[in-house]
């Protein structure tokens, strides 16, 4: 069985509630993508990514914390960062 190539979706501001909710919604809807959470607070993005990964282990998408450089290479970039 051939694997479906995953697209990369970056969520800037992924350490916050809106960014984490957006990332989880993408995965919960079954979007086969690697969701990259990026935030000024690396700890917040990492914590949200770990929580989402734990909650979505049976779904086709994956979630992880990433850098701004990695986010720049994503196929889709969603900005949820506040002012």
N, C-alpha and C positions, 0 to 999 in steps of 0.2 A: 504494500500500500504506500503510495507516494505521500509525502507530507506536504501540507499546504504551506507555501512560503509566507512567513509572517512579516507584516508591515510594521514599521515603528511609529508610534504615536507618542509625542512628548507633551507632558502637561507641566507648563511653567507655573510655579506656585503650588506644586503638588504636595507640599508639606502642610498646607492648610486644609480646612474642611471642604471648601468648594472644589479645590483641585483633587483631593482624595475621593470625593463623591463622584466627580466626573470620571476619574480613572476606574473606579469600581463599576460605574454604570456601563462603561465601554466593555469591561470584561464580563459583567453579568448578562449583557445583551448577546454575548457569544461572538464578539468581534475577535477574529483570530489575529491579534496583534500583540506585539511586545510594547507595553505601556511603560514609558520612562517618566519617573517623577523627578522633577528638578525644583530646587528651592534654595534660597540663600542660606537657610538652615539645613545643613546636610543631615543632622540628626532627625529633624522633623520629617524630611522626605524619606529617610531610611525607615523610620518607625511606621509611617503610613504604608510604604511599599511592603514591609513585612506583614502588616495586618491584612492588607489586600491579598497578598500571596497566600496567606493561611486560609482566608475565607473563600478563595476561588481555585482551590487545587484541582477540582474536577472540570474546570472550564477551559476552553481552548486558548484563551489569552494568558499572558504572563505579565507580571508587574515587577519593576525593580527601580531602585534609586539610580540616578545617572547624573552626569555633569552637564554643564551648559554646552560644552563642545559636542558631546554626544547628541544632545537635543537639536543642535544645529543641523545634524545629518538625518533627522527623522523625516518620514514621509509626510506627516501631519504634525503641526505644532498648535497646541491649544494654550492660550494664556489666561490663567485664572488668578494671577498675582494681583494683590491690591496696590494701592497707590504707594 
